[in-house]
Each structure stands twice: as C-alpha cells, then as structure tokens.
C-alpha cells in the first residue's frame, strides 16, 4: 500500500546544466522506508487539479528522515515547472514508495549501466551495496564482490557526483567509468575514470574480455531512456547473458 508523505524542501542544488538535486525532509510521517531503486510519486497541483509525476529516489535506503531526487528540469514539463518553482521550506506531497527495479542482495558482482539522470536509482543502489559490503563480516575465504558503473554523459560539462564516486573507489571495491559520447579527447580529465564513447562500447573495450568467461557471476542493472535501455538489454542478451540477470528501468 502506498503511503502519503508530507515533506519540506530543504535543499535545491544545480548539479550541471538543467540537472538539479532536490532534498526533502519528512514532516509526516517522520521516516521513510524503501528499497534502493524505487521511486516516489510527486503530487503536482496544476489549474486546480492534482497530477502525478514519478521520480526515482537517489539517496540510500538507510537515510530515513529525508530523501533526494535528481531531476533534469525540462522546459514546459509539468513536474519540472512545479519543482523549479519551489522554494526552500515549501511543503510538498509524495506517495510511495513503488517500483520493482530494486537492488538484489545476491553474492554476484554487479555492473550498472546508466545514462544521464538514470544515475538516480543507480546511485541509491551503489551506496546501498557498498554499505552492505563494507559492513559485512570480514572473512578471508569469502568471495570478493565488485561493483562496476558505466555512466553515459554527453560531455564533460554535464558531469556531477564525480568526487562522490571517486571517494568510493578509495575505500571499497568499486570501479567506475564516465563515458563521454560527444567529446573528442580526454584532455584535462583523469583517464582512470573517464572514457570516450557510449557505455556499451566502453564496457566492451575495458571490462568484457576480462569477465566474458564468468558472466553468470554478474547481475546487470540498466537505467535511462526507453531507447537506450532496450538497446543495452539487447546488447547484453546477444552476449548470452541470461535475462534473469538483467534488471532495468526505463524513463
């Protein structure tokens, strides 16, 4: 059953271009429980009526008293116009959580493919999984689990969350590449974390040959536009990756 949440806007930060991070604190009830990857339903008042817009939660599930959304504000979009009009302290109504695109707590390595703001639920999943791995009992014989992120962006002007993901690589078994599809070179960029091309191309070039004989040991999570997700899913299926190991969300 969906729960109604009365919230208050506590943070509104321009991340890059028209992409913003919104943080909402819980007013009533005081806490929220959700699974990493789920979304909330925003109530948008417009011309005396209430409309619904869906937004993935970008914060980890252990964050109980507030949550974050990562939204690209689209000119003329009803949800975008409403969110853009909000001021710090404004009260906002959500319902949820909902959605089946959730982190599976398996002992498999995880590979995440995201494009643009499709990073929102993926960020929640990565932080959740890294937290679980970091707090797992240490055992020398225990299988070492890795997380890999391939995140597609147009160019370096759209980059955000870089320092956050870089910090994860320092303390956990996490690897990421930001895949720039419209840049001509990687000048002034750290090539440990950046690559040219679309996410499937970069994955093929930098990781596939290393893991192609152990693909059953990996779960794949895809999030982005409908066309991109369908293309990535078909690409993985052609690699003989079982559909049961592929989880996806389309915007």
N, C-alpha and C positions, 0 to 999 in steps of 0.2 A: 504494500500500500504506500502510495506517495505521501510524503509529509510536507506540510506548508512551513516555510521558514521566513520569518520576518528578519530582515538583515539591515545593516547600515554600511554604507560605503565608507571605507577607512583609507583606501589608497587608490590612486589613479596615476599610473606611470606610463609615459610614452617610451616603448622599448625600441622601436625602429619604424620609420615610415608611418603608416597608419595603424600599426600594431600597438595595442595597449595592454598593460596588466592591471586588472581590477581586483582589489581585495575587499571582501565583505565580511564584517564581523557578525556573529549570530546574536540576535536580540531575543527571539523566542521561537523555538527552544534555544537553549544556550549552547548546545553542542550538535554536531552533525556526524553521522556515521555513514561511510560509503566505501565502496571498493575502488581501488585505483583503476582508472579508465572510464568510470561512469560519468554521467552528465547531470546537469540540473536544468530545470525548465523555468526560464525567466518570464514573469508576467509583465507585459508591455502595455501600458494604457495608451490608447490612441482613439481620438474622436469619440470619447465616451464609452468605448469598448475595451476589453482586455484580450490581447493576443499573446500567443506563446512563442518563445524562441528558445532553442536548445543550445547549451554551451557546456563543453567538457570541462571538468574540474582539473586544474593544472597543479594543484597542491597535493602533497602526500596525505594519505588517509589518517596518519597519526595526528595531523593538525585538526583539532576538534572544534575550536572556538571561532574559527574563521576559515575561509576558502578563497582560492584565487582563480580567476579566469584569464585566459589570454585570447584577445579578440582583435581581429582586423576590422576596423571600422570602415564600412562600405558606404560611400555617399548615397543617400536616398534610402538606405536599408532601414526598415522599421526598428529592428533591435539595435542597430548601430546608432541611429539618431537618438534613441532613448538613452542608451548608455553614455553617449557623448554629452548629453545634456545634464547628466548627474553631477552634483557637487558633493564634496566630502561631507559626510553627516546625513545625506539623504537616505530615507528608508526605502528598501526595495524588497519585493516579494518573489520568492522562488518556491518551486515544488520539486520533489525528488527524494533521493537520487534514483536514477534509472539507467538502463543500458546493460547489454550483455558483453560489451567489449571490456573485459576485465583481466587483470594480471592473474595468470595461472601459477599457483605456488608449487611448481614442479622442480625436480633436480636437473632440469635441462638448461643448457646455455640459452640465452635469449638474444635475438637480433631484432632491433627496432628500425623500421623504415618510416620516416616522417617527411612531409613536405609542408613548408610554411607553418601556419598556426596549427597544423596537425600535430605539432610538438606538444600541445597542451596535455592531452591524456597520457602521452608517452612520457612526458616529464614526471607526471604523477607516478607512473609505473616504475620508472627508473629509480626515483628516490625511494619508493616503497621497497623495491627489490634490493637495492644497495643497503638499505637499513636492515632488512632481514638477514642479508649475508654478513653484514658487519657484526651483528649481534648473535650470530649462530655460534654454537659451541665449537671451539677450535679442536680439530681432530686431524692428525697428520695423515690418516688414511682416507679422510673424507674427500670426495670429489670436488675439485676446484671449479666453481661456476663463474662464467664470464658473461658480462652484458656488452653488447656492441650496438652503437647507434650510428645510423647513416641518415643525416638530416639534409634535405634538399632546400636550397635557397637560390634566389636569382643571382644576387651578387653580394659583395661584402658590406654594402650599405644597409642590408636587411638583417645583419647578424645581431642576435641578442642571446642571453644565457650562456655566452661563451665562458666567462670566468667560472660560473657555477659548474658547468660540465668539466672544465679543466681541473677544478679542485677535486672533483670526484675521482679523477684518474690518479690523483696523488695518494689517496688513502684506500681505494678499493680496486677491485678487478673490473674496471670499466674502461671501455675504449670508444672513441667517437671520431667521426669524420663529418665535417660540414661540407656538403657537396654543392659547389657553385656552378650553376648551369650556364651563366652568361658572362662569366669572367674569362679573360684571355690568358691571364697568368696569375701566379700566387705571390706576386711581389708584395713585400711587407707583411706577409701572413706566415704563421708558423705551419710548415708543411706536415708536422706531426698530426695536426688536427684539421687541415683543410685539403680539399682535392677539387680538381676541375671535372665537371660532368654531372650527369644525373645519378641518382642514388644507386640504381641497378648497375650502371657502368662502374662506379667506384667500388661497389661490393664485389663485382666480378673481378676487378683488377687487383684488389687489395686483400680480400679475405677468402673468396670462394675456393681457390686452389688449395688453400690450407685446410679447409673443412669439408671438402667435397666427398670424402670417404666416411664422414661421420655426421651426415646431415640429419639423421634420425635423432641425434642428441641435441637438436636445436629446436626451439619454438620461435616463430616469426610473428611480429606484430606490425601491422601496416595502418597508417592513418594519413589521410589527405583528401583531396578532391576525388569524386567518383571515378573519373577517368584515370587518374594516377593510380589509385588503389587497384582498380581492375587490371591495369597494365602490369603492376608489380605482382599481383596474385598469379596472373597467367605466366609471368616470367618464372616465378618460383615453382609452379606446377610443372613447367617444362623441364625443370631441374630434378624432377622426380621427388620433390618434397611433398610428403603426404598432406592432403588438405586439412587433416586433423591437427596438423602442427602449424597451421596458418590462421591467425586471428586478425580481424580488420574492422575498421570504422571508416565510413565514407561521409564527407561533409557535403 
